[in-house]
Amino acid sequence: MPFDGSGGFDPLAPPVYPAVAGEIIYASRFNSVINDILTGLGSCVVRDGQAAASANLPMGGFKHTGAGDASGAGQYLVYGQALAGAGSDLDADFYTPTVSSYSNIDSYTMREAFWIRVGNVVMVTGRATVNMTSPAAQTYIVISLPVATNHVTPSVYGLNGVASIDAAGSVINSGYVYSNGQNPASAIIKWYDGSGSDDNLFYTFKYKVAA
């Protein structure tokens, strides 16, 4: 075998190789050398893609460089393509939601929320501090979305999620998140009970953006 299993190409042993000056080169030895080279070349990956690899190719910590963007099944994403979001379908960031309306709230502070988009689905998680007018009454707050959606019908973009009210480290009550069914769309966070003062509102929800 011309390759030693570690990528090294080992020549045939004397007297086949190397040739010695002044000695006769026998056809059998010459053919052995050529056949050995042909066998080795047959195990190489050619640059013009004539043949596929016959086994897994370990990279040893090195990289494929200069690769093109994937455009079909069975092709791998290159770094720049993934970083660019594969057409803005993969992204993540922080945002501070804007409040458009609320009920039974004296004051609020919206904290920075985190969102991530995978394909046409956006997932959001965040927190706010609220002071309720009446601790035992229905309460809601309407917040903006980090990525706009043109879907108006709630059943189409499926905005839904859960919320909880925490005071002094204890969960007082749970709530839910749903869509306002308008365009531009917003998320309505609704709950019923709280302590009334400096309650922590935690929420998480997901929705679908227009394709």
FENZI-V443950 format. One record per backbone hydrogen bond with DSSP energy under -0.5 kcal/mol. NH is the residue of the N-H (numbers start at 1). CO is the residue of the C=O. If there is no record, write none. Layout:
[[NH,CO] [NH,CO]]
This chain:
[[4,8] [10,2] [10,8] [16,13] [17,13] [23,20] [26,24] [30,26] [31,27] [32,28] [33,29] [34,30] [35,31] [36,32] [37,33] [38,34] [39,35] [40,36] [41,37] [42,38] [43,40] [44,41] [46,44] [49,46] [58,56] [62,59] [65,63] [75,72] [82,78] [83,79] [84,80] [85,82] [86,81] [88,84] [89,85] [90,85] [91,117] [93,115] [95,113] [97,95] [97,111] [100,98] [100,142] [101,142] [103,140] [106,131] [107,131] [109,129] [111,109] [111,127] [113,95] [114,125] [115,93] [116,123] [117,91] [118,121] [119,89] [121,118] [122,207] [123,116] [124,205] [125,114] [126,203] [128,201] [129,109] [130,199] [131,107] [132,130] [133,104] [137,134] [139,191] [140,103] [141,189] [142,101] [143,141] [143,187] [144,98] [145,185] [156,153] [157,153] [158,154] [160,158] [160,206] [161,177] [162,204] [163,175] [164,202] [165,173] [166,164] [166,200] [167,170] [170,167] [172,165] [172,170] [173,165] [175,163] [176,190] [177,161] [178,188] [179,159] [180,186] [185,149] [187,143] [188,178] [189,141] [189,187] [190,176] [190,188] [191,139] [194,135] [199,130] [200,166] [201,128] [201,199] [202,164] [202,200] [203,126] [204,162] [205,124] [206,160] [207,122] [208,157] [209,120]]
